């Protein structure tokens, strides 16, 4: 990701820290928004969403969704 922004990994980390966040939090937020859009706008089922997000096990997707939202189902 740092390469995409033409900065070093350390610079990216410092800039994210300046905004009180980190890479994993931003990645989780992005995946959550994508999952919700796929579910409620495009009407994908859980397995289709997991595949789209490259989470190859439906149970892993459910755990990730619960971590992202503190809610147990999508």
Backbone as JSON, one array per atom type, in Angstrom:
{
  "sequence": "XXXXXXXXXXXXXXXXXXXXXXXXXXXXXXXXXXXXXXXXXXXXXXXXXXXXXXXXXXXXXXXXXXXXXXXXXX",
  "N": [[0.84, -1.18, 0.0], [1.94, 1.23, 0.76], [3.71, 1.64, -1.32], [1.9, 2.18, -3.39], [1.11, 4.72, -2.7], [3.41, 6.04, -3.02], [5.26, 6.31, -0.89], [7.37, 5.47, 1.89], [7.05, 2.45, 3.85], [7.31, 3.08, 6.57], [6.73, 5.83, 6.6], [4.06, 5.81, 5.77], [2.95, 4.45, 7.94], [3.49, 6.3, 10.01], [1.93, 8.48, 9.14], [-0.66, 7.42, 9.22], [-0.81, 6.91, 11.95], [-0.77, 9.52, 12.89], [-3.35, 10.24, 12.37], [-4.66, 8.77, 14.17], [-5.09, 6.03, 13.6], [-4.54, 2.83, 11.97], [-3.06, 0.59, 9.53], [-4.41, -1.95, 9.4], [-6.88, -1.35, 10.57], [-7.95, 0.41, 8.7], [-8.09, -1.26, 6.5], [-9.91, -3.2, 7.43], [-12.17, -1.56, 7.72], [-12.65, -0.84, 5.07], [-13.21, -3.37, 3.95], [-15.5, -4.02, 5.41], [-17.35, -2.04, 4.54], [-17.49, -2.74, 1.85], [-18.53, -5.35, 2.07], [-21.06, -4.84, 3.21], [-22.26, -3.3, 1.18], [-22.28, -5.16, -0.92], [-24.01, -7.04, 0.19], [-26.47, -5.67, 0.81], [-27.07, -3.98, -1.32], [-26.31, -5.23, -3.73], [-27.26, -7.73, -3.23], [-25.83, -10.11, -2.62], [-25.07, -13.37, -1.36], [-23.81, -14.76, 1.75], [-21.64, -16.5, 1.21], [-20.88, -15.67, -1.38], [-20.04, -13.07, -0.86], [-17.86, -13.54, 0.84], [-16.15, -14.89, -0.94], [-15.73, -12.83, -2.82], [-14.3, -11.02, -1.28], [-12.02, -12.42, -0.98], [-11.85, -14.18, 1.14], [-11.63, -17.26, 1.95], [-12.98, -19.12, 3.46], [-16.1, -19.59, 4.76], [-16.72, -19.48, 7.49], [-14.54, -18.06, 8.52], [-15.05, -15.63, 7.32], [-17.44, -14.92, 8.62], [-16.49, -14.64, 11.26], [-14.73, -12.5, 10.87], [-16.56, -10.52, 10.07], [-18.03, -10.26, 12.4], [-16.02, -9.27, 14.07], [-15.56, -6.81, 12.82], [-17.98, -5.48, 13.19], [-19.12, -6.11, 15.64], [-21.38, -7.52, 15.62], [-23.25, -10.45, 15.09], [-24.23, -11.59, 12.65], [-24.75, -11.42, 9.1]],
  "CA": [[0.0, 0.0, 0.0], [2.84, 2.38, 0.81], [4.21, 1.83, -2.68], [0.83, 2.81, -4.18], [1.1, 6.14, -2.34], [4.78, 6.54, -3.25], [5.91, 6.63, 0.37], [7.93, 4.29, 2.54], [6.13, 1.86, 4.84], [7.41, 3.83, 7.83], [6.01, 7.09, 6.42], [2.64, 5.49, 5.78], [2.6, 4.13, 9.33], [3.47, 7.56, 10.77], [0.77, 9.29, 8.71], [-1.87, 6.81, 9.77], [-0.78, 7.14, 13.4], [-1.13, 10.92, 13.08], [-4.81, 10.3, 12.3], [-5.14, 7.84, 15.2], [-5.53, 4.78, 12.99], [-3.46, 2.0, 11.45], [-3.41, -0.04, 8.26], [-5.41, -3.01, 9.57], [-8.18, -0.72, 10.83], [-8.44, 0.94, 7.43], [-8.43, -2.43, 5.67], [-11.16, -3.74, 7.98], [-13.25, -0.62, 7.4], [-12.9, -0.99, 3.64], [-13.88, -4.66, 3.73], [-16.85, -3.93, 5.97], [-18.19, -1.25, 3.62], [-17.69, -3.56, 0.65], [-19.43, -6.45, 2.42], [-22.42, -4.31, 3.39], [-22.76, -2.92, -0.14], [-22.57, -6.39, -1.66], [-25.16, -7.71, 0.79], [-27.73, -4.94, 0.82], [-27.34, -3.34, -2.61], [-26.18, -6.21, -4.81], [-27.97, -8.94, -2.78], [-24.96, -11.27, -2.57], [-25.19, -14.15, -0.13], [-22.6, -14.75, 2.58], [-20.55, -17.18, 0.52], [-20.44, -14.82, -2.49], [-19.29, -11.95, -0.28], [-16.58, -14.08, 1.3], [-15.33, -15.12, -2.14], [-15.37, -11.53, -3.39], [-13.29, -10.42, -0.41], [-10.91, -13.38, -0.94], [-11.86, -14.9, 2.41], [-12.05, -18.5, 1.32], [-13.75, -19.95, 4.37], [-17.28, -18.82, 5.2], [-16.63, -19.25, 8.93], [-13.59, -16.97, 8.72], [-15.75, -14.39, 6.97], [-18.37, -14.6, 9.71], [-15.69, -14.13, 12.38], [-14.24, -11.17, 10.5], [-17.7, -9.6, 10.1], [-18.34, -10.02, 13.81], [-14.96, -8.39, 14.58], [-15.75, -5.48, 12.24], [-19.23, -4.82, 13.58], [-19.6, -6.59, 16.95], [-22.71, -8.1, 15.35], [-22.91, -11.82, 14.73], [-24.66, -12.12, 11.36], [-24.9, -10.47, 7.99]],
  "C": [[0.88, 1.25, 0.0], [3.37, 2.69, -0.59], [3.17, 2.53, -3.56], [0.74, 4.31, -3.91], [2.46, 6.8, -2.49], [5.44, 7.05, -1.97], [6.51, 5.34, 0.93], [6.9, 3.71, 3.51], [6.15, 2.62, 6.17], [6.64, 5.14, 7.75], [4.51, 6.85, 6.45], [2.18, 5.22, 7.21], [2.52, 5.4, 10.17], [2.25, 8.41, 10.42], [-0.54, 8.72, 9.23], [-1.95, 7.04, 11.27], [-1.18, 8.57, 13.73], [-2.65, 11.1, 13.1], [-5.46, 9.28, 13.23], [-5.74, 6.56, 14.61], [-4.31, 3.98, 12.58], [-3.98, 1.25, 10.24], [-4.51, -1.08, 8.41], [-6.8, -2.42, 9.82], [-8.78, -0.18, 9.53], [-8.85, -0.18, 6.49], [-9.75, -3.04, 6.13], [-12.34, -2.86, 7.61], [-13.64, -0.74, 5.92], [-13.65, -2.28, 3.34], [-15.29, -4.66, 4.28], [-17.78, -3.18, 5.03], [-18.49, -2.04, 2.35], [-18.68, -4.67, 0.94], [-20.87, -5.96, 2.56], [-23.04, -3.9, 2.06], [-23.14, -4.16, -0.94], [-23.82, -7.07, -1.13], [-26.47, -6.96, 0.52], [-28.05, -4.21, -0.48], [-27.33, -4.37, -3.73], [-26.8, -7.57, -4.48], [-27.13, -10.21, -2.9], [-25.28, -12.06, -1.3], [-23.84, -14.17, 0.57], [-21.42, -15.38, 1.86], [-20.01, -16.34, -0.63], [-19.61, -13.64, -1.98], [-17.91, -12.41, 0.17], [-15.65, -14.32, 0.12], [-14.86, -13.8, -2.74], [-14.24, -10.87, -2.6], [-12.05, -11.32, -0.26], [-10.73, -13.98, 0.46], [-12.47, -16.25, 2.07], [-12.83, -19.45, 2.21], [-14.89, -19.11, 4.93], [-17.24, -18.53, 6.69], [-15.64, -18.13, 9.25], [-14.23, -15.63, 8.38], [-16.7, -13.98, 8.09], [-17.63, -14.04, 10.93], [-15.19, -12.73, 12.09], [-15.37, -10.15, 10.57], [-18.07, -9.27, 11.54], [-17.3, -9.09, 14.43], [-15.17, -6.96, 14.08], [-16.92, -4.74, 12.85], [-19.68, -5.11, 15.0], [-21.01, -7.15, 16.83], [-22.48, -9.46, 14.73], [-23.37, -12.29, 13.36], [-24.82, -11.0, 10.33], [-26.16, -10.82, 7.22]]
}
